[in-house]
Amino acid sequence: MTSRHTSTLTDSMAWAEAALRDCEEILQAKAKAALSEGRYDEAVHLASFARAVNETAARAKHVRLSKASAGHQGLTYAQPEDPRLAEYLARSDGQPAWYTRDRDVLVKTVTSKKSGNRYTVRASRQQVEAIVGYLAANGDPDHPIPTRRIFTALSVDGSAPPAYQGHVVLGWLRQIGIIVKRPGTSGYVAPEAHLLDKQFDDLWRSLPPHM
């Protein structure tokens, strides 16, 4: 890619990021207004859209910064074979990291600080639905659910999938604000647990497609 094309791309990404941030701000204001007027279902959907726009804006920012950096070398994408690396990447909250969907698969893309390579770690939609269903049935805004208990929902066919797949799901739910990690514990609270089942299809569709 020539320097002229790189400059054009970074300018476009800067414009896209600013436009998305403006959209996010409008959606947040609308969600707050709906909440104050008791239109709770509308507020939940608007807040979900705002979170999706926020994540897309973060992706635009990452593209802009990565293309503006020296060298502009292409990054390698790989699904890590080492389960320890996969679990580390799945648990990582470092940036840049984002979530997309590849058909019926949730994909977390994260950049290794050590190698600079991009890796993807994945969980099936069935596993996402299993955890969301468990949280909807057992979630409590005042009592955190231990991670190990949440992961019992993943054994949908009697097998024990790798733990990193559960961390991929929890990472996405944390990023969009559906669950909150309680400080000083290994558990999560789900403030809107009773709405999770109703929200799920909208939340899934809000994921950008994996490229």
Helices and strands as residue ranges (DSSP letters): H 3-36, H 40-68, E 77-78, H 83-91, E 97-102, E 105-111, E 118-124, H 125-138, E 145-146, H 147-151, G 152-154, H 163-175, E 180-181, E 187-189, G 193-195, H 196-206
